[in-house]
């Protein structure tokens, strides 16, 4: 809608440039790019362009003179443009006609749940890997943040025409697995009355006691008599299976489901790591030094080369990670997006180097860092969970504040910014609580529509006459709704769902202010119907935006 407006205005400007003779003074074969901006101050119009500045360089004239000539000779569509003003050194500021905005509100009602959706992705397949916590214990708060961000990114991508695939990488092999198996054995032996202290490197959480008890109940104490490799493998597999069940249940309660759970063990067993070694060797990106196999990652911007196979023949954790990412592209995904924890920040250049070495474009792999979260109760930092070990679980967080508050709060800032999460604020029914403030605006809109239904007023329709909407606040609200489709596209392409929470908070503030100053349902039938249509359009956009965040749009609170 707003895109079509820009297209028509661009066409009018290009026609004016040609008819005014400007085109003759431009370099032959050169283009005349026209970009549009949204002025922050309504006094400077609804749309602005610096076209005159670009022409001035080529024509060697003052941009203001060119802008004045364009305004004098242009014939802009009267159904779109109320007036055009020249400001400053040559800015062209367009004031859009009110009928256009009223028509746009009608189009929002017509589109309903599809308003804001687009097809810029063209059906391209995108793999989004997120959370991927080691299966060594319950999910924690930073995992909850990653889950909210990753799921919102996938929802945004789907809304603009991509085909996202949500994947969870299960680290069920390597050092983490061996450490988990060791901790399980210690807990089992302790339950059998043995004096078996927990090694410092093992996991101290009491949850492993329950797992050990369950293991002994199913397999009996004699399972501990098997050879070390056999019993450790069995203990580790048992623990991973149960912990993954916990993690899956926690994520589903959080509103996050995955299309695939990818096993590192399977990756290793089918020989993918050997295939990576052969592929990098064939491209001359490997060398041997002191018995180890090194990857020449410095050729692709890394600060130093990386070991893939140690001198004793054991592979490093980097090698299966390369194999996993190579597998992602082998499955036909055009774009791969990873969300990693802050402890992996230095790991980004080497993984991007590996993908480029294997022939993938530099921008095919995008890695986002999800920063830490500090839980607060007002000014006091929250103590850790004794039951789980040295962390607060995602389940504990969601149980206390609710799914909507958790997800919305995590999405109020860029994921690479550290976040203070105030538990008391997230539970409060106040305008300081961002999720409450936004959801209350939606429930208020629903409440107005319910009151209209009780008064037997017609249901708002795209065919309603909206000409009575004439207040600057009413037109301003519609202008905010007009920005929504571009906002969704921008948030999806930038992988920044926090843009939606900012937008929703601003829209809610505008509506709350309008509602306190003006009656929606009044004795003026025509005005009432027009304002109810505006209310319905606002409700559509708020519900659509909340849905993209994975947050509910309640009708009552």
C-alpha positions in Angstrom: 0.0 0.0 0.0 2.6 2.6 1.1 4.9 0.9 -1.4 2.5 1.5 -4.2 2.3 5.1 -3.2 6.1 5.5 -3.4 6.0 3.8 -6.8 3.5 6.2 -8.2 5.2 9.3 -6.8 8.6 8.0 -8.2 7.0 7.6 -11.6 5.6 11.2 -11.4 9.0 12.6 -10.5 10.8 10.7 -13.3 8.3 12.0 -15.8 8.8 15.6 -14.4 12.6 15.2 -14.8 12.2 14.2 -18.4 9.7 16.9 -19.3 11.7 19.6 -17.5 14.8 18.9 -19.6 16.8 17.8 -16.6 17.4 14.4 -18.3 19.4 16.0 -21.1 22.0 17.3 -18.7 22.5 14.0 -17.0 25.3 11.6 -18.0 24.2 9.4 -20.9 22.9 6.0 -19.6 22.9 7.2 -16.1 20.1 6.5 -13.7 18.2 8.8 -11.4 17.8 7.1 -8.1 14.9 8.3 -5.9 15.0 7.3 -2.3 12.2 8.1 0.2 12.4 8.9 3.9 9.8 9.3 6.6 10.3 12.7 8.3 10.3 12.5 12.1 8.4 15.8 12.3 5.0 15.9 10.7 5.7 19.6 9.8 8.0 18.2 7.1 5.4 16.1 5.5 4.7 12.4 5.2 7.4 11.5 2.7 10.6 13.3 1.8 13.2 12.8 -0.9 16.7 14.3 -1.6 16.3 13.9 -5.3 17.3 17.5 -6.0 20.6 17.0 -4.3 21.5 14.1 -6.6 20.5 16.1 -9.7 22.4 19.2 -8.5 25.7 17.3 -8.6 25.2 16.2 -12.2 23.6 19.5 -13.5 25.9 21.8 -11.5 23.0 23.8 -10.2 21.7 24.6 -6.7 19.5 21.8 -5.4 16.9 24.3 -4.1 16.5 25.8 -7.6 16.0 22.3 -9.0 13.5 21.4 -6.3 11.5 24.6 -6.9 11.4 23.8 -10.6 10.2 20.3 -10.0 7.3 21.5 -7.7 6.3 24.2 -10.3 6.1 21.8 -13.2 5.1 18.5 -11.7 1.6 17.2 -11.9 1.2 14.8 -8.9 -1.9 12.6 -8.6 -4.5 14.7 -6.7 -5.9 11.5 -5.0 -2.5 11.0 -3.4 -0.8 14.3 -2.9 -2.2 17.3 -1.0 0.8 19.4 -1.5 4.6 19.4 -2.0 6.9 21.8 -0.2 10.6 22.7 -0.7 12.5 22.8 2.5 16.0 23.8 3.5 18.6 23.5 0.8 16.3 21.5 -1.5 14.4 18.8 0.3 11.1 17.8 -1.4 8.5 17.2 1.3 5.2 15.5 0.3 2.0 15.8 2.2 -0.2 12.9 1.4 -3.9 13.5 0.9 -6.3 12.3 3.6 -8.4 10.2 1.3 -5.4 8.0 0.7 -5.0 7.3 4.4 -8.7 6.6 4.8 -8.6 4.2 1.9 -5.5 2.5 3.5 -7.5 1.8 6.7 -10.2 0.2 4.6 -7.5 -2.0 2.9 -6.3 -3.1 6.3 -9.8 -4.3 7.2 -10.0 -6.1 3.9 -6.6 -7.8 4.4 -7.2 -8.8 8.0 -4.7 -11.5 9.2 -2.7 -11.2 6.0 -2.0 -7.5 6.4 1.8 -7.0 6.6 2.7 -10.3 4.9 4.8 -10.2 1.7 6.7 -12.4 -0.7 10.1 -10.9 -0.8 11.6 -14.3 0.1 10.2 -16.0 -3.0 10.0 -19.3 -1.2 13.7 -19.5 -0.5 14.5 -22.1 2.2 16.3 -20.8 5.3 17.5 -22.9 8.2 17.4 -21.2 11.6 19.3 -23.0 14.3 18.8 -21.7 17.8 18.9 -22.7 21.4 21.0 -25.9 20.8 21.9 -26.1 24.4 24.1 -29.0 25.5 21.9 -31.8 26.7 23.4 -31.7 30.2 20.6 -30.1 32.1 17.5 -28.0 32.0 17.3 -25.0 29.8 18.3 -21.7 31.4 17.3 -18.1 31.1 19.7 -17.2 28.3 18.3 -20.2 26.4 14.8 -18.7 26.9 16.1 -15.5 25.3 17.6 -17.4 22.4 14.3 -19.3 21.9 12.2 -16.1 21.8 14.6 -14.5 19.3 15.0 -17.5 17.1 11.3 -18.3 16.9 10.4 -14.7 16.2 13.0 -14.5 13.4 11.5 -17.7 11.9 8.0 -16.2 12.1 9.2 -13.0 10.5 10.9 -14.8 7.7 7.8 -16.9 7.0 5.7 -13.7 7.0 7.7 -12.2 4.2 7.8 -15.2 1.9 10.7 -17.4 3.1 10.4 -21.0 4.1 12.1 -21.2 7.5 13.2 -24.5 9.0 13.7 -24.5 12.8 16.5 -26.8 13.9 18.0 -27.8 17.3 21.5 -29.2 17.3 21.9 -31.9 19.9 25.5 -32.2 21.2 25.2 -35.8 22.1 28.9 -36.7 21.5 32.3 -35.4 22.5 33.5 -34.0 25.8 30.2 -32.7 27.1 28.7 -36.1 26.6 31.5 -37.8 28.3 31.4 -35.4 31.3 27.6 -36.0 31.6 28.1 -39.8 31.6 30.8 -39.5 34.3 28.4 -37.4 36.5 25.7 -39.9 36.0 27.9 -42.8 37.1 29.0 -40.9 40.2 25.3 -40.3 41.2 24.4 -43.9 40.6 27.3 -45.1 42.7 26.4 -42.6 45.5 22.8 -43.9 45.4 24.3 -47.4 45.9 26.0 -46.2 49.0 29.5 -46.0 47.6 31.9 -43.2 48.6 32.3 -41.6 45.2 33.0 -37.8 45.2 31.8 -35.7 42.3 34.7 -34.5 40.1 35.0 -30.7 39.8 34.5 -30.8 36.0 31.2 -32.8 36.3 27.7 -31.4 36.6 26.6 -30.8 40.2 22.8 -30.3 39.6 20.5 -32.4 41.8 18.4 -33.2 38.8 21.0 -35.9 38.0 20.1 -37.7 41.2 16.6 -38.2 39.9 18.0 -39.4 36.5 20.4 -41.8 38.2 17.6 -43.2 40.4 15.5 -43.8 37.3 18.4 -45.4 35.4 19.0 -47.8 38.3 15.3 -48.7 38.5 15.2 -49.5 34.8 18.6 -51.2 34.3 19.5 -52.4 37.8 22.8 -51.9 39.7 24.4 -54.6 37.6 24.6 -52.1 34.7 27.4 -50.4 36.6 29.5 -53.6 36.3 29.8 -53.4 32.5 33.1 -52.3 30.9 33.7 -48.6 31.2 33.1 -47.6 27.5 29.8 -49.6 27.5 28.4 -48.4 30.8 29.4 -44.7 30.2 27.8 -44.8 26.7 24.6 -46.3 28.2 24.6 -43.8 31.0 25.2 -40.9 28.7 22.6 -41.9 26.2 20.0 -42.4 28.9 20.7 -39.0 30.4 20.7 -37.2 27.0 17.4 -38.8 26.1 15.7 -37.7 29.3 17.1 -34.2 29.3 16.1 -33.7 25.7 12.6 -34.7 26.7 12.7 -32.0 29.4 14.0 -29.4 27.0 11.5 -30.2 24.4 8.6 -30.0 26.9 9.9 -26.6 28.2 10.2 -25.2 24.8 6.7 -26.4 23.8 5.3 -24.8 26.9 7.1 -21.6 25.8 5.4 -21.8 22.4 8.5 -22.9 20.5 8.6 -26.1 18.4 11.4 -27.3 16.1 11.1 -28.9 12.7 14.2 -31.0 13.3 16.5 -32.2 16.2 19.9 -32.9 14.6 22.2 -35.4 16.4 25.9 -34.8 16.5 26.4 -38.5 17.2 24.7 -39.5 13.9 26.9 -36.9 12.1 30.0 -38.5 13.4 28.9 -42.1 12.9 28.1 -41.6 9.2 31.5 -40.2 8.5 30.7 -36.5 7.8 33.8 -35.3 9.6 36.0 -37.4 7.3 34.3 -36.0 4.2 35.1 -32.4 5.5 38.7 -33.3 5.9 38.8 -34.7 2.3 37.0 -31.7 0.9 39.3 -29.1 2.6 42.4 -31.2 1.6 41.3 -31.3 -2.0 41.1 -27.4 -1.9 44.6 -27.2 -0.3 43.3 -25.6 2.9 44.9 -28.1 5.2 48.4 -28.7 6.4 50.2 -30.9 9.0 52.3 -29.6 11.8 53.7 -31.5 14.8 51.4 -34.4 13.9 48.2 -32.3 13.9 46.0 -31.3 11.0 45.5 -27.6 10.7 42.9 -25.6 8.7 44.2 -22.4 7.0 41.4 -20.2 8.3 43.6 -17.1 8.2 43.2 -17.1 4.4 39.5 -16.1 5.1 40.0 -13.5 7.8 40.4 -15.5 11.0 43.2 -14.3 13.4 45.0 -17.7 13.4 44.8 -21.1 11.8 42.8 -23.8 13.6 43.5 -27.4 14.5 40.9 -30.0 13.2 42.7 -33.2 14.2 45.1 -33.3 17.2 48.4 -35.0 17.2 47.0 -38.0 19.0 44.4 -38.4 16.3 41.4 -37.1 18.3 39.3 -34.5 16.5 38.6 -31.1 17.9 35.0 -29.9 18.5 35.5 -27.5 15.5 35.5 -30.3 13.0 32.0 -31.8 13.6 30.7 -28.2 13.8 32.1 -27.6 10.3 30.6 -30.9 9.1 27.2 -29.9 10.6 27.1 -26.6 8.8 28.2 -28.2 5.5 25.3 -30.6 6.0 22.9 -27.7 6.3 23.9 -26.4 2.9 23.9 -29.9 1.4 20.3 -30.2 2.4 19.5 -27.3 0.0 19.1 -24.3 2.3 20.0 -21.1 0.6 20.6 -19.3 3.8 21.7 -20.5 7.2 21.1 -18.5 10.4 22.7 -19.4 13.7 22.0 -18.0 17.2 24.9 -18.6 19.5 25.7 -17.7 23.1 28.1 -14.9 24.1 30.9 -17.4 24.9 31.0 -18.3 21.2 31.7 -14.8 20.0 35.3 -15.5 19.0 34.1 -18.7 17.3 32.3 -16.8 14.5 35.2 -15.9 12.2 36.5 -19.4 12.1 33.1 -20.9 11.2 32.6 -18.3 8.5 36.1 -19.0 7.2 35.3 -22.8 7.0 32.1 -22.2 5.0 33.9 -19.9 2.6 36.7 -22.5 2.2 34.0 -25.1 1.3 32.7 -22.8 -1.5 29.8 -21.0 0.2 29.3 -17.3 -0.3 30.3 -15.1 2.6 26.8 -14.0 3.3 25.3 -17.5 3.2 25.9 -18.0 6.9 24.7 -15.4 9.4 25.6 -15.8 13.0 23.9 -13.8 15.8 25.2 -13.6 19.3 22.5 -13.7 22.1 23.9 -11.9 25.1 23.5 -12.8 28.7 20.5 -12.0 30.8 20.6 -10.7 34.4 17.5 -11.5 36.4 16.5 -8.8 38.9 13.8 -8.2 41.5 13.8 -4.4 41.4 17.4 -3.5 42.3 18.3 -7.0 43.7 19.8 -9.7 41.5 18.0 -13.0 41.7 19.8 -15.9 43.5 20.5 -19.1 41.6 18.4 -22.3 41.7 19.7 -24.8 44.3 17.8 -27.6 42.7 19.2 -27.1 39.2 22.7 -26.2 40.1 24.3 -22.8 39.4 21.5 -21.4 37.1 17.9 -20.4 37.0 15.9 -22.6 34.6 13.7 -21.4 31.8 10.8 -23.3 33.3 11.2 -21.4 36.6 11.2 -18.1 34.7 8.1 -18.9 32.6 6.2 -20.3 35.6 6.7 -17.0 37.5 6.1 -14.4 34.9 4.2 -16.2 32.1 5.1 -17.0 28.5 4.0 -13.7 27.0 5.9 -11.5 29.5 9.0 -13.6 29.1 9.0 -13.6 25.3 8.0 -10.0 24.9 10.6 -8.8 27.4 13.4 -10.7 25.7 12.4 -9.1 22.4 12.5 -5.5 23.6 16.2 -5.1 22.8 18.7 -6.3 20.2 19.8 -9.8 21.0 23.4 -8.8 21.1 22.8 -6.3 23.9 22.9 -7.5 27.5 19.5 -7.4 29.2 18.3 -6.8 32.7 15.1 -8.8 33.2 13.0 -7.4 36.2 10.7 -10.2 37.3 8.5 -7.9 39.4 8.1 -5.5 36.5 7.2 -8.3 34.1 4.4 -9.4 36.4 3.0 -6.0 37.1 -0.2 -4.6 35.7 1.2 -1.2 34.9 2.1 1.0 32.0 5.8 0.5 32.9 5.5 -3.1 31.9 5.8 -3.2 28.1 3.9 -6.4 27.4 1.1 -5.4 29.7 0.9 -1.9 28.1 0.7 -3.4 24.6 -1.7 -6.2 25.4 -3.9 -3.8 27.4 -4.2 -1.7 24.3 -5.4 -4.7 22.3 -7.9 -5.7 25.0 -9.2 -2.1 25.1 -9.7 -2.2 21.3 -11.6 -5.5 21.7 -13.6 -4.1 24.5 -14.7 -1.1 22.4 -15.8 -3.5 19.6 -17.8 -5.6 22.2 -19.5 -2.5 23.4 -20.4 -1.6 19.8 -21.9 -5.0 19.4 -23.9 -4.7 22.6 -25.3 -1.4 21.2 -26.2 -3.3 18.0 -24.0 -1.2 15.9 -22.9 -2.6 12.5 -19.6 -4.6 12.5 -16.8 -2.4 11.0 -16.4 -3.1 7.3 -14.0 -2.2 4.5 -16.9 -0.5 2.9 -17.6 1.9 5.7 -17.3 5.6 4.9 -14.2 6.9 6.7 -14.4 10.5 5.6 -15.4 11.6 9.2 -11.9 10.6 10.3 -10.4 14.1 10.0 -8.5 14.7 13.3 -4.7 14.8 13.0 -4.5 12.1 15.7 -6.8 9.8 13.6 -4.8 10.3 10.4 -1.6 9.9 12.4 -2.8 6.5 13.7 -3.5 5.3 10.2 0.0 6.5 9.1 1.5 4.4 11.8 -0.5 1.4 10.5 0.7 2.2 7.0 4.3 1.7 8.2 3.7 -1.9 9.4 4.3 -3.9 6.2 7.7 -2.2 5.5 8.5 -2.6 9.2 8.0 -6.4 9.0 10.1 -6.7 5.8 12.9 -4.6 7.4 12.8 -6.6 10.7 12.9 -9.9 8.8 15.8 -8.9 6.5 17.8 -7.4 9.4 16.9 -10.3 11.7 15.8 -7.8 14.3 12.4 -8.7 15.9 12.9 -6.0 18.5 11.7 -3.5 15.9 8.2 -4.9 16.3 8.1 -4.5 20.1 9.3 -0.9 19.7 6.6 -0.3 17.0 3.9 -1.9 19.2 4.7 0.2 22.2 4.6 3.4 20.2 1.3 2.4 18.5 -0.2 1.5 21.9 0.9 4.9 23.3 -0.7 6.7 20.4 -3.9 4.8 20.8 -4.1 5.2 24.6 -3.7 9.0 24.2 -6.3 9.2 21.5 -8.8 7.1 23.5 -8.5 9.3 26.6 -9.3 12.4 24.6 -12.0 11.3 22.2 -15.2 9.2 22.5 -15.4 6.3 20.0 -19.1 5.6 20.4 -21.2 8.7 20.4 -24.5 10.1 19.2 -22.9 10.9 15.8 -23.7 7.7 13.9 -21.4 8.4 10.9 -18.5 9.4 13.1 -19.0 6.4 15.4 -18.9 4.0 12.4 -15.7 5.6 11.1 -14.0 5.5 14.4 -15.0 1.9 15.0 -13.4 1.0 11.6 -10.2 2.7 12.8 -10.4 0.7 16.1 -10.9 -2.5 14.1 -7.9 -1.7 11.8 -5.7 -1.0 14.9 -6.8 -4.3 16.4 -5.8 -6.1 13.2 -2.3 -4.7 13.2 -1.7 -5.2 16.9 -2.9 -8.8 16.7 -0.8 -9.5 13.6 2.4 -8.0 15.1 2.0 -9.8 18.4 1.5 -13.1 16.5 4.9 -12.6 14.8 6.5 -12.3 18.2 4.8 -15.4 19.4 2.9 -13.4 22.0 -0.9 -13.7 22.5 -3.3 -11.0 21.7 -5.9 -11.3 24.6 -9.4 -10.0 24.2 -9.8 -9.6 27.9 -7.4 -9.1 30.8 
